[in-house]
Amino acid sequence: MVDLIYSEESYQIIGACFEVHRNLGPGFLEAVYTEALMWEFEERDIPYEKNRELSIEYKGKLLSKKYYADFVCYDKIIIELKAIDTLTQENISQVLNYLKATKMRLGILANFGEQKFHSRRIIL
């Protein structure tokens, strides 16, 4: 059996996402899911930071271009929300870029736009 990185924390995060999708279903804008997920994180005592600025370093210098993660939970897991028909390679690449920029190891890509909630764990 393979040990998953941050398994307990990611289980809590994905559970909160499932609860939001179970209550709202698909069809809302990403901003609606973001607000509902903030409430769910607070209810479950999941520490989070919304719209955390992610700096990019090049040869020891910080670049002026910044990324913004939808959430960073437990100060170590990036959460990127989508409300689209299906996840694409571009969505996955976005999370991979966030992980590379921060040197964090785990990202969760959560899509609320599908009839059945879909999430993907992305490990760097």
C-alpha positions in Angstrom: 0.0 0.0 0.0 1.3 3.5 -0.9 1.2 6.2 1.7 -0.4 9.3 0.3 1.2 12.6 1.2 -0.9 14.6 3.7 -3.6 12.0 3.5 -5.6 13.1 6.5 -5.5 16.8 5.5 -6.5 16.1 1.9 -9.3 13.8 3.1 -10.7 16.6 5.2 -10.4 19.1 2.3 -12.0 16.8 -0.3 -14.8 16.0 2.2 -15.6 19.7 2.6 -15.6 20.0 -1.2 -18.0 17.0 -1.5 -20.3 18.6 1.0 -20.4 21.9 -0.9 -21.2 20.0 -4.2 -23.8 17.8 -2.5 -25.6 20.9 -1.3 -25.2 23.2 -4.3 -24.7 20.9 -7.2 -23.3 22.1 -10.5 -24.2 25.3 -12.3 -23.0 28.1 -10.1 -20.1 30.4 -10.7 -16.7 29.6 -9.1 -17.2 32.5 -6.6 -20.3 30.8 -5.1 -18.3 27.6 -4.5 -15.4 29.6 -3.0 -17.7 31.3 -0.5 -19.5 28.1 0.4 -16.1 26.3 0.8 -14.8 29.0 3.1 -17.9 28.4 5.3 -17.3 24.6 5.2 -13.6 25.0 6.0 -14.5 27.1 9.1 -17.2 24.6 10.2 -14.6 21.8 10.0 -11.7 23.8 11.6 -9.6 23.4 8.4 -7.0 26.2 8.4 -7.0 28.1 5.1 -5.9 31.3 3.4 -8.0 32.5 0.5 -6.3 34.0 -2.6 -2.8 33.5 -1.3 -0.1 35.3 -3.3 2.5 33.0 -4.7 5.8 34.4 -5.6 8.1 33.1 -8.4 11.8 33.0 -8.0 14.3 33.0 -10.9 18.0 32.7 -10.2 17.6 33.9 -6.7 15.5 36.9 -7.6 11.7 37.4 -7.1 9.9 38.1 -10.3 7.1 40.7 -10.4 4.6 38.2 -11.9 2.6 36.6 -9.1 0.2 33.7 -9.0 -2.8 33.6 -6.7 -4.0 30.2 -5.4 -7.8 30.0 -4.6 -6.9 28.5 -1.2 -3.9 27.2 0.7 -4.9 24.9 3.5 -2.8 23.8 6.4 -0.1 26.1 5.1 1.0 23.3 2.7 -1.8 22.2 0.3 -2.8 24.3 -2.7 -6.5 24.2 -3.6 -7.6 25.4 -7.0 -11.4 25.5 -7.7 -13.1 25.2 -11.1 -16.7 25.3 -12.2 -16.3 23.9 -15.7 -17.7 21.0 -17.8 -14.5 18.9 -17.5 -10.9 19.4 -16.2 -8.2 19.9 -18.9 -4.5 19.5 -19.0 -4.3 23.3 -18.8 -6.0 23.2 -15.4 -3.6 20.5 -14.2 -0.6 22.5 -15.5 -1.8 25.6 -13.6 -1.7 23.7 -10.3 1.7 22.2 -11.2 3.0 25.7 -11.8 1.7 26.8 -8.4 3.5 23.8 -6.8 6.8 24.6 -8.5 6.6 28.3 -7.6 6.0 27.5 -3.9 7.9 24.3 -3.6 4.8 22.8 -2.0 4.2 19.2 -2.7 0.4 18.7 -3.0 -2.3 20.5 -4.9 -6.0 19.6 -5.1 -7.9 20.6 -8.2 -11.6 20.6 -7.4 -14.2 20.9 -10.2 -17.7 21.8 -9.1 -19.0 22.1 -12.7 -19.6 18.5 -13.4 -22.8 16.6 -12.4 -20.7 14.4 -10.2 -18.0 16.2 -8.1 -14.5 15.6 -9.4 -11.2 16.3 -7.7 -7.7 15.5 -8.6 -4.7 15.3 -6.3 -1.5 16.6 -8.0 1.8 15.8 -6.4 5.1 17.4 -7.2 
